[in-house]
């Protein structure tokens, strides 16, 4: 993840505007390496030893919201044989050996499937479906072994940690989940719950820089890293977001793809029966190392909070669904170059619960009275609370940089017309206690034509 750079610009406006140019976070360079065929070697003593079930009580959760099971991956599988293998994964997932194999992984109980066989690509699809539905399984390694012959398929999965380690880590994770869920206020709508989870994960977790592979630091790619160690890469942010949303009754799906030509992962969420993209990782503001801003100071962005396909695709590339790939593409000629893929994903076209529609505003015409009033009303709510920032989405029909100039830098300084009207409303309601200052900080996302405006306040005088 690259750091954004603070830059201050002066222009020929009546005031100085501090401009924060937001350079998007690069995605996870080390998104879990692709599964490799380890084979099923009978020479491994660890593989031959009996595995045992790992049992840990589940976290106690408040009854405010109904848990929403994640089954999207399972129902995206095309054959009964694939679905049966998926169910076998569930059966063996807690059967972990305490003795590592020669490669340092801890074998799970071997799966044997009769009456049919799967190709390597078919097994990868089932593993992806299972991972999509079970973000809480933090111990599963990205290696697997398999054997097929006539009507038999054998699959061997591995854990990054021993049985004893997983038992203790599960206890820690369950305690962290329980603590998190107990902070979610009761009686919230889906949008409000989603926002609470989004904000808390960003504030509680730091991005794990310079982690290139899951073998180097497997917890950084997991829900355990995000919620227990409070340090993770995009995969960890995504799995934590997905699982906590599940616990508060919101369905979500993990999405594999690319950002800035690097592997990346984020979520698709279902809010009020519509699907949206949610990238918690990229909504964590990054600043230059020279800046000593504390993590609690306005650390959260909403640039990627509930977006459409067209919006996210301006700087994200969604990996193809497995149904569009051949066996060779699913497996790859080179293990290290195996393509990432998704289960078939729902389309995200609604703008009803996008952040800029719910809490920000849309600008297509400076002279449109309805748009003007919407901007004034939304910004006035923020000014009343003196917290948060205002998001403005610029229409595709307008030139982004020219519009910024017209808003802030050249007459008639349209933005300051807005604040003048809001200050009049503040004075009428609160007297001369405070007003919006002419000194603001601005962050921009040019590809999506979004402006984040952080308001500051001063006394009348």
C-alpha positions as CSV (number, residue, x, y, z in Angstrom):
1,X,0.0,0.0,0.0
2,X,1.5,3.3,-1.0
3,X,1.4,6.4,1.1
4,X,-0.5,9.5,0.0
5,X,1.4,12.7,0.0
6,X,0.4,15.9,1.8
7,X,0.7,19.0,-0.5
8,X,-0.3,22.5,0.1
9,X,-1.3,24.8,-2.8
10,X,-2.0,28.5,-2.9
11,X,-4.1,29.9,-5.7
12,X,-5.8,33.3,-6.5
13,X,-8.7,32.8,-4.2
14,X,-9.5,35.1,-1.3
15,X,-8.5,32.4,1.1
16,X,-5.8,29.7,1.4
17,X,-7.2,26.2,0.8
18,X,-5.1,23.3,2.1
19,X,-5.4,20.6,-0.5
20,X,-4.7,17.0,0.2
21,X,-4.0,15.1,-3.0
22,X,-5.1,11.6,-2.4
23,X,-2.9,8.9,-4.1
24,X,-4.8,5.7,-3.9
25,X,-3.5,2.9,-1.9
26,X,-1.9,0.2,-4.0
27,X,-3.5,-3.2,-3.5
28,X,-2.0,-6.1,-1.6
29,X,1.1,-7.1,-3.4
30,X,1.1,-10.4,-1.5
31,X,-2.5,-11.4,-1.8
32,X,-2.4,-15.1,-0.8
33,X,-0.2,-16.9,-3.4
34,X,-2.0,-19.3,-5.6
35,X,-2.7,-22.9,-4.4
36,X,0.0,-25.3,-5.6
37,X,-0.2,-29.0,-6.2
38,X,1.8,-30.6,-3.3
39,X,0.8,-34.1,-4.3
40,X,-0.1,-36.8,-1.8
41,X,3.1,-38.3,-0.8
42,X,2.7,-41.4,1.5
43,X,6.3,-40.7,2.8
44,X,5.2,-37.9,5.1
45,X,4.8,-39.2,8.7
46,X,2.8,-36.1,9.5
47,X,0.3,-36.9,6.7
48,X,0.0,-40.4,8.0
49,X,-0.7,-39.4,11.6
50,X,-4.2,-39.2,12.9
51,X,-5.7,-35.8,12.9
52,X,-8.0,-34.6,15.7
53,X,-10.9,-32.2,15.8
54,X,-10.4,-28.7,17.1
55,X,-13.4,-27.6,19.2
56,X,-13.8,-24.1,20.6
57,X,-17.0,-22.6,21.9
58,X,-18.4,-19.9,19.5
59,X,-18.5,-16.3,20.6
60,X,-21.6,-15.2,22.6
61,X,-23.4,-12.6,20.6
62,X,-26.1,-10.1,21.4
63,X,-29.6,-10.8,20.0
64,X,-30.1,-7.4,18.3
65,X,-29.4,-8.7,14.8
66,X,-29.9,-12.1,13.1
67,X,-26.7,-13.7,11.9
68,X,-26.6,-13.9,8.1
69,X,-25.0,-17.1,6.9
70,X,-22.7,-16.8,3.8
71,X,-23.5,-19.4,1.2
72,X,-22.9,-17.5,-2.0
73,X,-19.8,-19.5,-3.0
74,X,-21.6,-22.8,-2.3
75,X,-24.6,-22.0,-4.4
76,X,-22.3,-20.8,-7.2
77,X,-20.9,-24.3,-7.7
78,X,-22.2,-26.0,-10.8
79,X,-22.2,-29.7,-9.9
80,X,-23.3,-31.9,-7.0
81,X,-19.9,-33.4,-6.8
82,X,-18.3,-30.0,-6.3
83,X,-20.9,-29.2,-3.6
84,X,-20.2,-32.5,-1.9
85,X,-16.5,-31.8,-1.8
86,X,-17.3,-28.4,-0.3
87,X,-19.3,-30.1,2.5
88,X,-16.3,-32.4,3.1
89,X,-14.2,-29.3,3.6
90,X,-16.5,-28.3,6.4
91,X,-16.2,-31.8,8.0
92,X,-12.4,-31.9,8.0
93,X,-11.6,-28.2,8.6
94,X,-11.1,-28.6,12.3
95,X,-9.1,-31.9,12.0
96,X,-5.6,-30.5,12.3
97,X,-2.4,-32.3,13.0
98,X,0.1,-31.1,15.6
99,X,3.0,-32.5,13.6
100,X,4.1,-30.5,10.5
101,X,5.0,-32.1,7.2
102,X,8.3,-31.6,5.5
103,X,7.2,-28.2,4.2
104,X,6.2,-26.9,7.6
105,X,2.4,-27.2,7.0
106,X,0.0,-29.1,9.3
107,X,-2.1,-31.6,7.5
108,X,-5.9,-31.9,7.8
109,X,-7.7,-35.2,7.5
110,X,-7.5,-36.5,4.0
111,X,-10.7,-36.3,1.9
112,X,-11.6,-39.2,-0.4
113,X,-14.4,-38.8,-2.9
114,X,-15.7,-41.7,-4.9
115,X,-17.9,-42.2,-8.0
116,X,-16.5,-39.2,-9.8
117,X,-13.4,-37.1,-10.2
118,X,-12.4,-33.5,-10.3
119,X,-9.6,-31.8,-12.2
120,X,-7.1,-29.5,-10.4
121,X,-9.1,-26.5,-11.7
122,X,-12.3,-28.0,-10.3
123,X,-10.7,-28.4,-6.9
124,X,-9.5,-24.8,-7.0
125,X,-13.0,-23.6,-7.7
126,X,-14.3,-25.4,-4.6
127,X,-11.5,-24.0,-2.5
128,X,-12.4,-20.5,-3.7
129,X,-16.1,-21.1,-3.0
130,X,-15.3,-22.3,0.5
131,X,-12.9,-19.3,1.2
132,X,-15.5,-16.9,0.0
133,X,-18.1,-18.3,2.4
134,X,-15.8,-18.9,5.5
135,X,-13.7,-15.8,6.2
136,X,-13.4,-17.1,9.8
137,X,-11.2,-20.0,8.8
138,X,-7.9,-18.2,9.3
139,X,-5.7,-21.3,9.5
140,X,-6.3,-22.8,6.0
141,X,-3.0,-22.7,4.0
142,X,-2.8,-21.9,0.3
143,X,-1.4,-25.2,-0.5
144,X,-3.3,-28.4,-1.2
145,X,-2.6,-31.9,-2.5
146,X,-4.8,-34.0,-4.7
147,X,-4.9,-37.3,-6.6
148,X,-7.4,-38.4,-9.2
149,X,-7.8,-41.8,-10.8
150,X,-10.8,-43.2,-12.6
151,X,-13.7,-42.4,-10.3
152,X,-11.7,-41.3,-7.3
153,X,-10.6,-37.9,-6.2
154,X,-8.5,-37.4,-3.1
155,X,-7.8,-34.0,-1.6
156,X,-5.4,-33.0,1.2
157,X,-5.7,-29.6,2.8
158,X,-3.2,-28.0,5.2
159,X,-3.2,-25.6,8.1
160,X,-0.6,-22.8,8.7
161,X,-0.8,-23.6,12.4
162,X,-0.8,-26.6,14.6
163,X,-4.0,-27.9,16.3
164,X,-2.8,-26.4,19.7
165,X,-2.1,-23.1,18.1
166,X,-5.5,-22.9,16.4
167,X,-7.3,-23.7,19.6
168,X,-5.7,-20.8,21.4
169,X,-6.1,-18.5,18.3
170,X,-9.8,-19.3,18.0
171,X,-10.3,-18.3,21.6
172,X,-8.6,-15.0,21.0
173,X,-10.6,-14.4,17.8
174,X,-13.9,-15.3,19.4
175,X,-13.2,-12.9,22.2
176,X,-12.3,-10.1,19.7
177,X,-15.5,-10.8,17.7
178,X,-17.7,-10.8,20.8
179,X,-16.1,-7.5,21.9
180,X,-16.6,-5.9,18.5
181,X,-20.2,-7.0,18.1
182,X,-21.1,-5.8,21.6
183,X,-20.1,-2.3,20.5
184,X,-22.6,-2.3,17.6
185,X,-25.6,-0.2,18.8
186,X,-29.0,-2.0,18.6
187,X,-31.8,-0.9,16.3
188,X,-29.6,0.3,13.4
189,X,-30.6,0.0,9.8
190,X,-28.4,-2.0,7.4
191,X,-26.6,1.1,6.0
192,X,-25.8,2.4,9.5
193,X,-24.6,-1.0,10.7
194,X,-22.3,-1.4,7.7
195,X,-20.9,2.1,8.3
196,X,-20.2,1.3,12.0
197,X,-18.4,-1.9,11.1
198,X,-16.4,-0.1,8.3
199,X,-15.3,2.7,10.6
200,X,-14.3,0.5,13.5
201,X,-12.2,-1.9,11.4
202,X,-10.4,1.0,9.9
203,X,-9.7,2.6,13.2
204,X,-8.7,-0.6,14.9
205,X,-6.5,-2.1,12.3
206,X,-3.2,-0.9,10.7
207,X,-2.1,-1.8,7.2
208,X,0.7,-4.3,7.3
209,X,3.3,-2.8,5.0
210,X,6.0,-4.7,3.3
211,X,4.3,-8.1,3.6
212,X,4.8,-9.9,0.3
213,X,3.4,-13.4,0.9
214,X,1.2,-15.4,3.3
215,X,4.1,-17.7,4.0
216,X,6.0,-14.8,5.3
217,X,3.2,-13.7,7.7
218,X,0.0,-15.8,7.3
219,X,-2.0,-13.9,10.0
220,X,-1.7,-10.7,8.0
221,X,-3.9,-12.2,5.4
222,X,-6.6,-13.3,7.8
223,X,-9.4,-12.2,10.0
224,X,-7.1,-13.0,13.0
225,X,-4.6,-10.5,11.9
226,X,-7.2,-7.8,11.4
227,X,-9.2,-8.3,14.6
228,X,-6.7,-9.8,17.1
229,X,-3.3,-8.5,16.0
230,X,-4.8,-5.3,14.5
231,X,-2.4,-5.6,11.6
232,X,-3.4,-6.9,8.1
233,X,-3.2,-6.6,4.4
234,X,-6.3,-6.1,2.2
235,X,-7.3,-9.8,2.4
236,X,-7.4,-9.5,6.2
237,X,-9.4,-6.3,6.1
238,X,-11.8,-8.0,3.7
239,X,-12.3,-11.2,5.7
240,X,-12.8,-9.2,9.0
241,X,-15.3,-6.9,7.3
242,X,-17.2,-9.8,5.7
243,X,-17.4,-11.8,8.9
244,X,-18.5,-9.0,11.2
245,X,-21.1,-7.9,8.7
246,X,-22.4,-11.5,8.7
247,X,-22.7,-11.4,12.5
248,X,-24.8,-8.2,12.3
249,X,-27.1,-9.6,9.6
250,X,-25.6,-8.3,6.4
251,X,-24.7,-10.5,3.5
252,X,-21.4,-9.9,1.7
253,X,-19.0,-11.5,-0.8
254,X,-15.3,-11.3,-1.1
255,X,-14.0,-10.1,-4.5
256,X,-10.6,-10.9,-6.0
257,X,-9.0,-8.5,-8.4
258,X,-6.3,-6.0,-9.1
259,X,-5.4,-2.4,-8.2
260,X,-2.5,-0.5,-9.8
261,X,-1.6,-3.9,-11.4
262,X,-1.2,-5.5,-8.0
263,X,-3.4,-8.2,-6.5
264,X,-6.2,-6.8,-4.3
265,X,-9.3,-8.0,-2.5
266,X,-12.4,-6.2,-1.3
267,X,-16.1,-6.9,-0.6
268,X,-19.5,-6.7,-2.3
269,X,-22.3,-6.1,0.2
270,X,-26.1,-6.4,0.1
271,X,-27.7,-3.3,1.6
272,X,-31.5,-2.9,1.4
273,X,-31.6,-5.6,-1.3
274,X,-29.1,-4.0,-3.6
275,X,-25.4,-4.9,-4.1
276,X,-22.5,-2.4,-3.7
277,X,-18.8,-2.6,-3.7
278,X,-17.1,-1.8,-0.3
279,X,-13.3,-1.5,-0.1
280,X,-12.4,-1.1,3.6
281,X,-8.7,-1.1,2.9
282,X,-8.7,1.8,0.4
283,X,-11.0,3.8,2.7
284,X,-8.2,4.1,5.2
285,X,-6.4,7.3,4.6
286,X,-2.7,7.1,4.3
287,X,-0.3,10.1,4.6
288,X,3.4,10.7,4.1
289,X,5.8,9.3,6.7
290,X,6.8,12.9,7.5
291,X,3.3,13.6,8.7
292,X,2.8,12.6,12.3
293,X,-1.0,12.6,12.2
294,X,-2.4,10.3,14.9
295,X,-4.5,7.4,13.7
296,X,-7.5,8.7,15.5
297,X,-7.5,12.0,13.5
298,X,-9.9,11.7,10.5
299,X,-8.4,8.4,9.4
300,X,-11.5,7.3,7.5
301,X,-12.4,8.0,3.9
302,X,-15.7,7.1,2.2
303,X,-14.5,7.0,-1.4
304,X,-15.2,3.3,-1.7
305,X,-18.2,3.0,0.6
306,X,-21.0,1.4,-1.4
307,X,-20.1,2.0,-5.0
308,X,-21.3,0.8,-8.4
309,X,-19.4,-1.5,-10.8
310,X,-18.6,1.5,-13.1
311,X,-17.3,3.5,-10.2
312,X,-15.1,0.8,-8.7
313,X,-13.7,-0.2,-12.2
314,X,-12.2,3.3,-12.6
315,X,-9.2,2.1,-10.6
316,X,-10.0,-1.5,-9.7
317,X,-10.0,-4.5,-12.0
318,X,-12.4,-7.3,-11.1
319,X,-11.0,-10.8,-11.8
320,X,-13.0,-12.9,-14.2
321,X,-15.5,-15.5,-12.9
322,X,-14.3,-19.1,-12.9
323,X,-17.0,-19.8,-15.5
324,X,-15.1,-17.7,-18.0
325,X,-11.8,-19.5,-17.6
326,X,-10.4,-22.7,-19.1
327,X,-8.8,-25.4,-17.1
328,X,-5.4,-24.1,-18.1
329,X,-6.2,-20.6,-17.0
330,X,-7.6,-21.9,-13.7
331,X,-4.4,-23.8,-13.0
332,X,-1.8,-21.7,-14.9
333,X,1.2,-22.9,-16.8
334,X,3.4,-21.5,-14.0
335,X,2.3,-22.0,-10.4
336,X,3.3,-18.5,-9.5
337,X,1.3,-17.0,-12.4
338,X,-2.0,-18.8,-11.7
339,X,-4.8,-16.5,-12.4
340,X,-7.0,-15.2,-9.5
341,X,-10.7,-15.6,-10.2
342,X,-14.1,-15.0,-8.6
343,X,-17.3,-16.9,-8.1
344,X,-19.8,-15.3,-10.5
345,X,-20.6,-12.0,-8.9
346,X,-23.9,-10.0,-8.8
347,X,-24.0,-6.7,-10.6
348,X,-23.8,-3.4,-8.7
349,X,-25.7,-0.7,-10.4
350,X,-27.8,1.0,-7.7
351,X,-26.8,4.4,-6.4
352,X,-29.5,4.5,-3.7
353,X,-27.2,3.7,-0.8
354,X,-23.9,5.0,-2.1
355,X,-22.2,7.3,0.4
356,X,-22.3,10.4,-1.7
357,X,-26.0,9.9,-2.3
358,X,-26.9,9.2,1.3
359,X,-24.7,11.7,3.1
360,X,-23.0,13.7,0.3
361,X,-24.4,15.4,-2.8
362,X,-24.3,15.4,-6.6
363,X,-23.3,18.4,-8.7
364,X,-24.1,18.6,-12.4
365,X,-25.2,22.2,-12.8
366,X,-24.3,25.2,-10.6
367,X,-27.7,26.8,-11.5
368,X,-29.9,23.8,-10.6
369,X,-32.0,24.9,-7.6
370,X,-32.7,21.3,-6.4
371,X,-29.0,20.4,-6.4
372,X,-28.1,23.7,-4.7
373,X,-30.6,23.1,-1.9
374,X,-29.5,19.5,-1.5
375,X,-25.9,20.6,-1.1
376,X,-26.9,23.2,1.4
377,X,-29.1,20.9,3.5
378,X,-26.6,18.0,3.6
379,X,-23.7,20.3,4.5
380,X,-25.8,22.1,7.1
381,X,-26.3,18.8,8.9
382,X,-22.6,18.3,9.1
383,X,-22.1,21.9,10.3
384,X,-24.6,21.4,13.1
385,X,-22.7,18.5,14.5
386,X,-19.2,20.0,13.7
387,X,-18.0,16.5,12.9
388,X,-17.4,14.6,9.7
389,X,-16.7,15.8,6.2
390,X,-18.8,16.6,3.1
391,X,-18.5,14.5,-0.1
392,X,-19.4,16.0,-3.5
393,X,-19.7,13.8,-6.6
394,X,-19.1,15.7,-9.8
395,X,-21.1,14.7,-12.8
396,X,-19.4,13.1,-15.8
397,X,-20.7,15.9,-17.9
398,X,-18.4,18.4,-16.0
399,X,-14.7,18.7,-16.3
400,X,-13.4,17.7,-12.9
401,X,-10.4,20.1,-12.6
402,X,-12.4,23.1,-14.1
403,X,-15.2,22.4,-11.6
404,X,-12.7,22.4,-8.7
405,X,-11.4,25.8,-9.8
406,X,-14.9,27.2,-10.1
407,X,-15.8,25.9,-6.6
408,X,-12.7,27.1,-4.8
409,X,-10.2,29.1,-6.8
410,X,-11.8,31.5,-9.3
411,X,-14.8,33.8,-9.1
412,X,-17.6,33.3,-8.2
413,X,-16.1,30.7,-5.8
414,X,-19.3,28.7,-5.7
415,X,-18.4,26.6,-2.7
416,X,-18.1,29.8,-0.5
417,X,-21.6,30.8,-1.7
418,X,-22.8,27.5,-0.1
419,X,-21.0,28.2,3.2
420,X,-22.2,31.8,3.3
421,X,-25.8,30.5,3.1
422,X,-25.1,27.8,5.7
423,X,-23.5,30.4,8.1
424,X,-26.7,32.5,7.8
425,X,-28.7,29.5,8.9
426,X,-26.3,28.7,11.7
427,X,-26.5,32.3,13.0
428,X,-30.3,32.2,13.0
429,X,-30.3,29.0,14.9
430,X,-27.3,29.3,17.3
431,X,-26.5,33.0,17.3
432,X,-22.9,33.9,16.7
433,X,-21.5,30.8,18.5
434,X,-19.6,29.5,15.5
435,X,-19.4,29.6,11.7
436,X,-17.8,27.6,8.9
437,X,-14.3,29.0,8.3
438,X,-12.9,29.8,4.9
439,X,-10.0,27.5,5.6
440,X,-10.7,24.0,4.5
441,X,-8.9,20.8,3.7
442,X,-9.8,18.9,0.5
443,X,-9.1,15.3,-0.7
444,X,-9.9,14.3,-4.3
445,X,-10.4,11.0,-6.1
446,X,-10.1,12.2,-9.7
447,X,-10.9,8.9,-11.5
448,X,-14.3,8.8,-9.8
449,X,-14.7,12.6,-9.7
450,X,-15.3,12.7,-5.9
451,X,-14.2,15.6,-3.6
452,X,-14.0,15.2,0.2
453,X,-14.2,18.5,2.0
454,X,-13.2,18.8,5.6
455,X,-14.9,21.8,7.2
456,X,-13.3,23.8,10.0
457,X,-15.0,26.3,12.2
458,X,-14.4,29.6,13.9
459,X,-16.1,32.2,16.1
460,X,-17.9,35.1,14.5
461,X,-16.0,38.3,14.7
